[in-house]
Amino acid sequence: SSISAPSRVMSASPMLSHLEKAYFSDITSPFAGNDGSISIFCGQNRFSEIHNAAREITRLVRDKKMRYRNISIVARDAEIYKGIIERIFPFYEIPVFLDRKISLASHSVAKFITSILDIALGGLTYENIFSYIKSPFSPLSPNEADELENYCLKAGVRKYSWSKPFELKGHIYSAENAKEHEEFTPEKMQEINALRERVYLPLNLLVTKLRSKASVLELCKYLFDFLTEINLEKKIKFHTAKLEESGENLYALQTMQVYNILIDIFNDICAVLGHKELTLKEFYTTIRTGLDSVEIGTIPSSADCVTIGSIDRIKGHGAKVVFLIGANSGIFPAPPSQSGLFSDDDKNTLTSLGIEMPPNLLHLAQSEELLIYDAITCAGEKLYISYAMADSSSHPMMPSELTERILTLFPDISFTDDITSLPDGEEIITSKKAVFDILCSKLREYVTEGKALSPEMSAAAYYFSQDEIYSPLLDEAIRMTSFTNASSTVKDYLMKEAIGDTMRTSITRLESYNKCPFSYFAKYILKLEPKKAFEINASDSGSFLHDFLDIFSGFVVNSVDKDGNP
């Protein structure tokens, strides 16, 4: 089960060359010396792993004149670190490209199309219609969608109610409900019905066509004509521009591709099933299958950025410096897992009969060994390996067998951690944002614990005090060092504004305050209420029963005289 391949390492580093030759061989003699091309870092958690990588990248670019494009970060599963990297790297002002793909079916444009088909298949239920209405590509603005949704919830609009103008009076059954619906004046009802028509009328025409007996070619034409009528392509471009303005550049790049991909999917379906007649459910399944089968990727938005991705996708080849993160046991290499009805013996037998089968456990294990080989041979000049001692839930983690093997081969290797000693000195001087963040925490320690600032932090404090942008932020940080989260007495004028001259309370309110003061504040001071929905709950049933008994008792009393005669 061993793997052999031609040498891939084109490096002048003796350590990297020896690593490629010795890792999968029987070589046990340790490598003498350390040329600095391989190093291992042990972090307290995954956050400290990424902080260490960011500091090293900043040092390489600043001191070694390395370009960002010559650096790659690889992991067995980059999705584990995606959120951490997106949170930490902006502090160090490091441009990154996260190499990942998403399923087209999970994109907002695809969900908009499937919501249309859900309506055609399942009717105008609350979930179906508002999945369509609250999409960025619907005919209504977000405010109009919220207004229509609030009315539908309050008035109890059902799926069969959309075909005719909404009338509030049919939904009021008590004086209490009538008071709640005072906001829906005749003028307001006209506005709401105008929104209903903008949503319902085009949809109804499409649904009628989709439910008719037609070929796949005709069904695709009906759907595409509807998307053209509502200007979907123009709305996608507008939505992309908004994403770019808000800094969602990655999602914007993915959204730009979607419309053309959808056209290709419709063309492929028509080419294969064009003149075949399908039921609406079969057509829906076909469209979903097409959307599920496509993944959207992106290209780097900048020529000079750090590439980050899973080792099985980017492999890191061509990079001078590679950071291999997440070298933990059970993560890299990933343990082979197998599910299904067939054992390895069954798969081997079926494969020998010419039946294509999923890989067996042996093939999965060999694939992981190949990924290890890719990881240890992808660096041209320097390889950084790191692992964490705990995950995000503080559960302990162990180093990978890869780490143990490298430590055996290179006993003189550079090994650092942030457990026995925290980074300090010039090592933590990276970007303005990162240093300012560290300075704030050091100032807090100085005030609360009396720890003196290091020379580097003292110099940083003076630098920021002279900076036009950071000077007011530093003043605020110094002011906040003495902040304690202790509750203070509410001002008299605020109390009077909130509860008036006389405070009325009850046992229930006092118990609510004792249980959760914020809940009391939200409910009884701010008087916040959940969104009103037309539904019969337990309290409504009780009120209805009490009203019925009261009316019935009155009827019985009034139907006889004082002697009990009718």
VOGU-3710 file (C-alpha; in Angstrom, 3 decimals, decimal comma):
1> ssisapsrvm> 0,000/0,000/0,000  3,031/2,298/-0,157  3,126/5,067/-2,747  6,086/5,902/-4,922  6,345/8,783/-7,371  9,008/10,772/-9,216  10,582/13,488/-7,093  8,440/16,589/-7,070  10,514/18,853/-4,830  12,503/21,392/-6,869
11> saspmlshle> 14,156/22,944/-3,834  17,662/23,750/-2,711  16,652/22,872/0,842  18,216/19,601/2,042  15,484/19,232/4,684  12,597/19,418/2,185  14,365/16,972/-0,148  15,019/14,560/2,721  11,401/14,849/3,877  10,109/13,727/0,485
21> kayfsditsp> 12,485/10,775/0,306  12,207/9,604/3,898  8,577/10,121/4,923  7,118/7,003/3,252  10,351/4,962/3,357  11,896/2,820/6,060  14,525/5,484/6,839  14,738/5,948/10,596  18,066/7,753/10,975  17,440/11,405/11,934
31> fagndgsisi> 18,492/14,309/9,734  21,418/16,215/11,234  21,074/19,971/11,523  18,371/22,482/10,658  18,390/24,736/7,587  15,165/26,482/8,685  13,027/25,270/5,788  10,612/23,284/7,996  9,070/24,451/11,246  6,251/23,277/13,495
41> fcgqnrfsei> 3,953/25,420/15,623  1,634/24,206/18,389  -1,214/26,590/19,181  -3,561/26,750/22,133  -6,476/26,639/19,682  -7,270/27,238/16,031  -7,413/30,993/16,536  -3,811/31,057/17,778  -2,848/28,857/14,802  -4,179/31,459/12,366
51> hnaareitrl> -2,717/34,376/14,357  0,698/32,693/14,134  0,341/32,144/10,377  -0,697/35,797/9,892  2,306/37,044/11,895  4,692/34,859/9,906  3,198/35,984/6,583  3,550/39,638/7,634  7,182/39,031/8,617  7,957/37,261/5,321
61> vrdkkmryrn> 6,438/40,066/3,256  7,946/42,870/5,339  11,421/41,506/6,099  12,038/38,893/3,380  10,334/40,881/0,566  8,136/37,884/-0,214  5,052/38,456/-2,416  1,656/37,372/-1,138  1,051/35,366/-4,314  4,040/33,156/-3,458
71> isivardaei> 2,389/32,025/-0,203  -0,304/29,371/0,184  -2,238/28,069/3,187  -3,549/24,525/2,881  -5,597/22,294/5,166  -7,291/18,939/4,897  -10,618/20,726/5,237  -10,299/24,488/4,779  -13,972/25,014/5,695  -13,038/24,466/9,361
81> ykgiierifp> -10,778/27,524/9,250  -12,757/29,670/6,791  -14,589/31,760/9,394  -11,480/32,177/11,566  -9,366/33,347/8,621  -12,030/35,792/7,427  -12,138/37,222/10,939  -8,399/37,447/11,689  -6,603/38,205/8,412  -8,220/41,650/7,897
91> fyeipvfldr> -6,552/42,733/11,171  -3,190/41,987/9,589  -4,230/43,567/6,259  -3,357/40,397/4,358  -5,191/39,967/1,017  -6,527/36,421/0,689  -8,306/34,237/-1,822  -10,359/31,452/-0,270  -10,539/28,677/-2,840  -13,868/26,985/-2,340
101> kislashsva> -16,979/26,067/-4,266  -20,614/26,183/-3,284  -23,520/24,214/-4,681  -25,632/26,216/-7,117  -28,749/24,862/-5,373  -27,811/26,791/-2,205  -27,450/30,130/-4,024  -30,170/32,765/-3,626  -30,956/32,807/-7,383  -31,476/29,032/-7,441
111> kfitsildia> -33,637/29,225/-4,323  -35,742/31,898/-6,043  -36,374/29,576/-9,007  -37,169/26,583/-6,807  -39,613/28,750/-4,807  -41,520/29,380/-8,065  -41,690/25,643/-8,729  -42,685/25,009/-5,099  -45,657/27,338/-5,617  -46,628/25,536/-8,828
121> lggltyenif> -46,367/22,177/-7,095  -47,635/22,899/-3,559  -49,783/25,990/-3,955  -49,626/29,417/-2,328  -48,819/28,288/1,206  -47,221/30,817/3,566  -43,792/29,157/3,298  -43,874/28,908/-0,514  -45,182/32,380/-1,328  -42,977/34,277/1,098
131> syikspfspl> -39,894/32,326/0,106  -40,590/33,842/-3,316  -41,647/37,321/-2,120  -38,715/37,851/0,304  -36,096/36,920/-2,284  -33,849/39,773/-3,517  -35,260/39,111/-7,012  -38,988/39,280/-6,270  -41,224/42,049/-7,715  -41,523/43,675/-4,264
141> spneadelen> -39,026/45,724/-2,311  -38,019/44,475/1,176  -40,322/47,025/2,856  -43,248/46,067/0,628  -42,603/42,378/1,321  -42,608/43,006/5,096  -45,823/45,031/4,849  -47,596/42,297/2,893  -46,297/39,607/5,264  -47,509/41,493/8,351
151> yclkagvrky> -50,997/41,762/6,868  -51,113/38,084/5,858  -50,080/37,000/9,360  -52,548/39,285/11,133  -55,456/38,527/8,815  -54,801/34,788/8,602  -54,524/34,698/4,801  -54,595/31,126/3,493  -53,363/29,783/0,167  -56,829/29,903/-1,430
161> swskpfelkg> -57,268/33,596/-0,459  -54,768/35,019/-2,967  -57,041/34,601/-5,997  -59,402/37,404/-4,933  -58,921/40,829/-3,292  -58,115/40,706/0,407  -60,980/41,755/2,684  -60,184/42,243/6,328  -63,749/42,112/7,644  -64,060/38,410/7,038
171> hiysaenake> -61,224/37,723/9,506  -62,461/39,779/12,474  -64,391/37,801/15,035  -64,012/39,867/18,199  -63,762/43,461/19,357  -60,152/42,808/20,396  -59,189/41,731/16,877  -61,029/44,706/15,412  -58,887/47,033/17,519  -55,715/45,297/16,346
181> heeftpekmq> -56,729/45,787/12,705  -57,485/49,513/12,942  -54,274/50,205/11,000  -55,760/48,545/7,898  -57,885/51,427/6,613  -59,632/51,218/3,200  -56,731/53,168/1,658  -54,240/50,791/3,239  -56,188/47,794/1,956  -55,965/49,217/-1,570
191> einalrervy> -52,197/49,406/-1,249  -51,999/45,839/0,062  -54,199/44,534/-2,735  -51,987/46,328/-5,245  -49,020/44,414/-3,797  -51,040/41,187/-3,984  -51,750/41,760/-7,683  -48,082/42,452/-8,476  -47,178/39,115/-6,912  -50,144/36,897/-7,744
201> lplnllvtkl> -51,163/37,770/-11,308  -47,867/36,957/-13,104  -47,349/33,898/-10,901  -50,845/32,603/-11,575  -50,326/32,775/-15,344  -47,058/30,849/-15,036  -48,479/28,234/-12,661  -51,429/27,623/-15,003  -49,017/26,967/-17,879  -46,695/24,747/-15,799
211> rskasvlelc> -49,625/22,606/-14,645  -50,815/22,027/-18,204  -49,830/19,033/-20,291  -46,621/20,075/-22,038  -43,196/18,874/-23,147  -39,993/19,664/-21,254  -39,064/22,160/-23,972  -42,358/24,020/-23,459  -42,066/23,940/-19,659  -38,548/25,375/-19,812
221> kylfdfltei> -39,779/28,066/-22,213  -42,646/29,007/-19,859  -40,244/29,317/-16,941  -37,582/31,200/-18,901  -40,151/33,630/-20,359  -41,351/34,375/-16,825  -37,788/35,035/-15,620  -37,269/37,347/-18,604  -40,555/39,148/-17,901  -39,540/39,940/-14,302
231> nlekkikfht> -36,079/41,110/-15,511  -34,162/38,506/-13,501  -30,869/39,174/-15,318  -31,070/42,898/-14,553  -31,976/42,192/-10,911  -29,001/39,842/-10,574  -26,652/42,579/-11,833  -28,197/45,083/-9,408  -27,883/42,596/-6,521  -24,252/41,921/-7,476
241> akleesgenl> -23,485/45,645/-7,335  -25,027/45,891/-3,866  -22,931/42,935/-2,694  -19,771/44,621/-3,957  -20,691/47,860/-2,175  -21,143/45,968/1,101  -17,776/44,215/0,731  -19,199/40,767/-0,145  -16,849/40,451/-3,107  -16,650/36,653/-3,074
251> yalqtmqvyn> -20,431/36,180/-3,138  -20,692/38,921/-5,782  -18,277/37,032/-8,050  -20,323/33,866/-7,611  -23,602/35,693/-8,292  -22,251/37,134/-11,563  -21,876/33,600/-12,945  -25,302/32,298/-11,998  -27,491/33,566/-14,839  -25,343/32,073/-17,612
261> ilidifndic> -25,089/28,796/-15,695  -28,885/28,675/-15,445  -29,175/29,163/-19,221  -26,743/26,274/-19,749  -28,771/24,045/-17,391  -32,026/24,817/-19,266  -30,290/24,155/-22,599  -28,876/20,829/-21,391  -32,268/19,688/-20,054  -33,968/20,649/-23,316
271> avlghkeltl> -31,275/18,888/-25,359  -31,760/15,630/-23,465  -35,504/15,654/-22,678  -36,814/18,345/-25,034  -39,879/16,639/-26,531  -40,571/14,283/-23,642  -43,651/14,987/-21,555  -43,076/15,090/-17,799  -45,397/15,687/-14,886  -44,828/18,879/-12,917
281> kefyttirtg> -43,274/16,866/-10,081  -40,877/15,130/-12,487  -39,962/18,477/-14,058  -39,319/19,940/-10,589  -37,060/16,989/-9,729  -35,163/17,412/-13,012  -34,505/21,111/-12,341  -33,393/20,403/-8,753  -31,046/17,682/-9,971  -29,526/20,096/-12,484
291> ldsveigtip> -29,013/22,752/-9,796  -27,539/20,240/-7,338  -25,047/18,972/-9,920  -23,349/22,344/-10,459  -20,802/23,980/-8,174  -19,803/27,648/-8,390  -16,171/28,611/-7,991  -14,327/31,911/-8,205  -10,977/33,224/-9,360  -8,725/35,496/-7,263
301> ssadcvtigs> -9,855/39,143/-7,369  -6,243/40,299/-6,993  -3,010/39,145/-8,639  -1,114/39,409/-5,346  -2,922/37,550/-2,561  -2,464/34,539/-0,303  -4,273/31,466/-1,639  -6,148/29,411/0,948  -7,861/26,094/0,296  -8,135/22,393/0,951
311> idrikghgak> -5,126/20,287/0,032  -7,152/18,119/-2,377  -8,111/21,223/-4,408  -5,188/23,643/-4,610  -2,265/21,392/-3,535  -0,110/24,531/-3,133  2,332/23,657/-5,927  4,174/26,653/-7,281  4,176/28,436/-3,911  7,507/29,256/-2,345
321> vvfligansg> 6,074/29,154/1,182  3,284/26,836/2,320  1,456/26,814/5,656  -0,045/23,419/6,427  -2,625/24,085/9,150  -4,794/21,666/11,085  -2,236/18,843/11,360  -4,266/17,133/14,084  -5,035/13,481/14,668  -8,320/12,451/13,076
331> ifpappsqsg> -8,290/15,488/10,768  -5,193/15,043/8,610  -4,927/12,348/7,553  -8,690/11,874/7,715  -9,737/8,416/8,913  -11,300/6,401/6,073  -15,021/6,042/6,517  -17,371/3,807/4,641  -21,135/3,653/4,538  -23,590/1,706/2,448
341> lfsdddkntl> -24,807/-1,833/1,981  -21,694/-3,348/0,387  -18,574/-4,502/2,197  -15,090/-4,252/0,693  -15,311/-7,867/-0,472  -18,656/-7,172/-2,138  -17,202/-4,124/-3,892  -14,170/-6,072/-5,126  -16,420/-8,811/-6,503  -18,740/-6,365/-8,251
351> tslgiemppn> -15,778/-4,394/-9,627  -14,309/-7,595/-11,109  -17,643/-8,050/-12,939  -17,269/-4,642/-14,554  -19,640/-2,756/-12,240  -18,384/0,670/-11,169  -18,309/0,956/-7,377  -17,249/3,596/-4,833  -13,677/3,260/-3,505  -13,069/0,709/-0,759
361> llhlaqseel> -11,227/1,364/2,492  -7,838/0,538/0,992  -8,289/3,065/-1,806  -9,461/5,709/0,667  -6,389/5,135/2,847  -4,110/5,357/-0,197  -5,808/8,601/-1,247  -5,026/10,101/2,144  -1,377/9,052/1,789  -1,292/10,783/-1,582
371> liydaitcag> -2,665/13,954/0,027  0,064/13,759/2,682  2,650/13,495/-0,083  1,110/16,535/-1,795  1,217/18,477/1,473  4,865/17,792/2,317  6,183/18,337/-1,214  4,279/21,423/-2,301  6,555/24,049/-0,735  9,395/25,411/-2,833
381> eklyisyama> 11,411/27,062/-0,053  9,736/26,751/3,341  7,056/24,573/4,937  5,220/25,673/8,093  3,213/22,997/9,893  0,824/23,829/12,707  -1,758/22,132/14,879  -4,053/23,117/17,739  -4,323/21,622/21,206  -8,069/22,340/21,485
391> dssshpmmps> -11,002/22,951/19,158  -13,557/25,762/19,347  -15,393/23,950/22,146  -12,161/23,541/24,179  -12,130/19,792/23,583  -8,532/18,493/23,623  -6,891/17,555/20,321  -3,778/15,563/19,567  -1,048/16,167/16,956  -1,238/14,189/13,739
401> elteriltlf> 0,919/11,200/12,900  2,373/13,459/10,199  3,727/15,786/12,883  5,110/12,906/14,922  6,863/11,435/11,869  8,488/14,785/10,977  9,683/15,306/14,551  11,270/11,854/14,405  13,015/12,575/11,102  14,177/16,058/12,157
411> pdisftddit> 15,006/16,203/15,880  16,649/19,655/15,463  13,608/21,166/13,756  12,312/24,581/14,846  9,379/23,909/17,206  7,443/26,793/18,813  4,192/27,168/20,718  2,100/29,797/22,466  1,391/27,582/25,482  4,679/27,803/27,380
421> slpdgeeiit> 5,331/31,379/26,214  3,169/33,953/24,443  4,436/35,915/21,415  6,061/39,174/22,454  8,549/41,811/21,364  9,016/42,652/17,707  7,245/39,420/16,775  3,831/40,974/17,507  4,527/44,201/15,571  2,646/43,497/12,360
431> skkavfdilc> -0,163/45,739/11,082  -1,764/48,799/12,679  -5,058/47,028/13,393  -3,407/43,987/14,953  -0,993/46,010/17,109  -3,758/48,363/18,263  -5,872/45,370/19,285  -2,970/43,954/21,332  -2,265/47,378/22,854  -5,859/47,650/24,104
441> sklreyvteg> -5,590/44,326/25,944  -2,184/45,324/27,409  -3,606/48,644/28,623  -6,371/46,737/30,368  -3,791/44,527/32,116  -1,786/47,626/33,077  -4,784/49,244/34,790  -6,338/46,182/36,429  -3,248/44,085/37,252  -0,430/46,647/37,303
451> kalspemsaa> 1,539/44,902/34,523  3,990/47,358/32,951  3,883/47,875/29,184  6,772/46,395/27,211  9,039/48,826/25,304  7,323/47,800/22,065  3,853/48,485/23,464  4,983/51,813/24,963  6,317/52,824/21,559  3,070/51,690/19,939
461> ayyfsqdeiy> 1,021/53,755/22,419  3,051/56,866/21,584  2,733/56,178/17,846  -1,050/55,820/18,016  -1,365/58,936/20,184  0,165/60,916/17,283  -1,932/59,245/14,591  -4,882/61,269/13,321  -7,181/58,250/12,994  -6,083/56,154/15,967
471> splldeairm> -5,593/58,953/18,513  -9,312/59,299/19,401  -9,626/55,502/19,419  -6,723/55,262/21,852  -8,346/57,874/24,120  -11,541/55,840/24,120  -9,609/52,634/24,847  -7,866/54,277/27,810  -11,202/55,513/29,110  -12,699/52,041/28,797
481> tsftnasstv> -9,884/50,399/30,778  -11,590/51,533/33,971  -14,986/50,313/32,818  -16,698/47,733/34,991  -19,843/45,965/34,013  -21,524/46,873/37,282  -25,131/48,015/37,164  -25,782/51,655/38,003  -28,852/53,420/39,342  -31,342/54,458/36,687
491> kdylmkeaig> -31,770/58,209/36,433  -35,015/59,627/37,892  -36,139/61,270/34,658  -35,715/57,972/32,807  -37,804/56,127/35,394  -40,531/58,742/35,149  -40,470/58,553/31,369  -40,709/54,743/31,477  -43,337/54,089/34,156  -44,862/57,494/35,006
501> dtmrtsitrl> -45,483/58,934/38,457  -47,026/55,746/39,864  -45,600/52,282/39,424  -48,154/49,505/39,138  -46,882/45,977/39,432  -47,955/42,426/40,234  -46,564/39,169/41,522  -46,151/37,949/37,937  -44,168/41,037/36,958  -41,935/40,836/40,025
511> esynkcpfsy> -41,233/37,166/39,354  -40,423/38,038/35,739  -37,952/40,702/36,907  -36,320/38,314/39,370  -35,949/35,679/36,681  -34,614/37,971/33,921  -34,389/41,772/34,313  -33,865/42,264/30,582  -37,006/40,269/29,776  -38,913/42,489/32,207
521> fakyilklep> -37,451/45,603/30,577  -38,365/44,435/27,058  -41,884/43,327/27,955  -43,112/45,883/30,492  -40,976/48,992/29,834  -40,423/48,881/26,073  -43,692/46,947/25,685  -42,287/44,806/22,879  -44,654/42,215/21,440  -44,158/39,317/19,050
531> kkafeinasd> -45,429/39,699/15,500  -49,196/39,246/15,510  -50,452/36,174/13,693  -54,024/35,076/13,081  -54,122/31,757/14,890  -56,000/30,043/17,676  -53,746/29,146/20,578  -54,479/27,697/24,024  -55,416/31,054/25,580  -57,778/31,818/22,676
541> sgsflhdfld> -59,493/28,462/23,144  -59,959/29,183/26,846  -61,367/32,648/26,143  -63,720/31,203/23,533  -64,986/28,580/26,003  -65,509/31,166/28,752  -67,422/33,458/26,353  -69,570/30,558/25,209  -70,419/29,536/28,789  -71,184/33,144/29,669
551> ifsgfvvnsv> -73,553/33,543/26,713  -75,149/30,162/27,357  -75,654/30,916/31,063  -77,240/34,250/30,186  -79,523/32,551/27,731  -80,641/29,990/30,346  -81,228/32,674/32,976  -83,237/34,873/30,624  -85,336/31,993/29,273  -87,130/31,345/32,587
561> dkdgnp> -88,763/33,507/35,236  -87,825/33,642/38,892  -89,990/30,590/39,594  -88,254/28,559/36,921  -91,126/28,659/34,457  -90,445/29,214/30,722
//
